[in-house]
Amino acid sequence: YLILLIYVFRSFLSLPKFVFDICMKCLTFFVVTHQTHIRAMEEYKKVKIDKFNGKDFSFWKIKIEDYLYQKNLHEPLSEDKLFLMKQDVWEFLDQEALGVVRLLLAKNVSYNIINEKTTYGTCTRNLQQ
């Protein structure tokens, strides 16, 4: 509906094409991000991964890595971005994966990774208590 609305406004307001293109890119990014978040929350309800509470990190790490592979969010598990991937796409993918990992950490463990900004950094850090 929003895309249709933008098309209608463009015809009435005579927006320049570059402004229209920027609006469409922003809107597409917002819609995709919102849909990804909704799908992730729905999937989390289906697949139950216990939040990591500081015990048996090795087992939890295997589960979270498998889950990220299923959701096609596994690339940020490596330290370096893929060669052909654009930097902004890499950063977005890393933030998506990092969000999944953070959602699956107990509150007492989350404090240990508060300064980590990447999925790789979070998953390679020893979170054992």
N, C-alpha and C positions, 0 to 999 in steps of 0.2 A: 504494500500500500504506500509506503513512504517513497519508494522508487517512482511509482506512478505520480505521486504528488510532486516530486521534484521535476519530472518531465513536464507536467502541467504548468508549474511555476516558471520553468525555463521559457516556455512559449509565451507566457503573459508578460514576463519581466524582461525578456530579451537578454538573458544572462550570456556573457561571453562563454565560449566553449571551454576554455581552460578553467573557469570558475565552476562550471557545470561538472567537468571531469573531476575536479578536486572534491566537490560535494559527493559525487558518486563513489569515489574511492573511500572517503570517510564513512559514508553510510554502509558500504559493503564491509569494511573492516569492523564496524560496530555490530552489524548483523551476524557476521561469521563468528566474532568473539562471543557474542551473546549465545548463539546456538551451540558453540563448543562448550561453554560453561554449563548450559542446561543439559547437554548430552553427558558431560562428565558427572554431573550430580545424579542423573538417572542411572548411569552405569555403576556409580558407587553404591547406589541402593541395591543393585542386582548382585554385584560382586562384593563380598564382604572381606575386606582386608583390615585386620585389627590395627589400630594405631600403635606405632612403635613406642613402647614405654621405657626403653632403656635396657631391656633384657633380650638376649638372643638376636643381636643385630644381623648376623650372617643369614639367618632364616628369613627375617623380615626383608632384607635387601634382595634376596632371590625373588620373593613374592612381588616386591615393588618393581623390580626390573622386568619380570614377566608381564606385569600389568601394563607397564609403559610400552612394551613391545606390542601387546594386543591393541593398544590405542594409537599405535604408530607415533609415539612420542619418545622413542628410544634414542634418537640421534644425540640429544644433549647428554647422554650418559658418557659419551667420549669427550675428551678435553678439547679437541679441535673441531671446528665447524667443517661441514662437508665442503669440498673444494668448489663445487659449482653453485652452492647455495648463497644467496645474497645475505649480507650481514643483518639487515632488518628482519628477514624471514627467520634467520637463525636465532636472533634474540627473542622473537615472538615465540618460536617453538620452545626455546629454553625456558621462557617464563611460564608457558603452559605446563611443561613437565615439572618445573619447580613447584608450581601451584599444587599439582597432584601430590607430590612428595610432602609438601608442608601440611596439606590437609590430613595426611596419614601419620603425623607425628603427634604424640601426646604433648600436652602443655609443658611439662617439665623438661622434655627433650628439645622442644622448639627453642628454648632459651640458649641452647648450646650452638645453634646454627644461625643465630640472628644476623650475623655479619656475612654469611654466605650469600652470594648473589647469583650463583649458577647451580644447575642441577648436578653437574659433575662434582663441584666442590662439596655440595651437601651429601651426595651419596658416597663419596670416597672418604669423608671425614669419619672417624671412629666415634659413633654416637653412644657407645656403651657407657654405662655409669659405673 
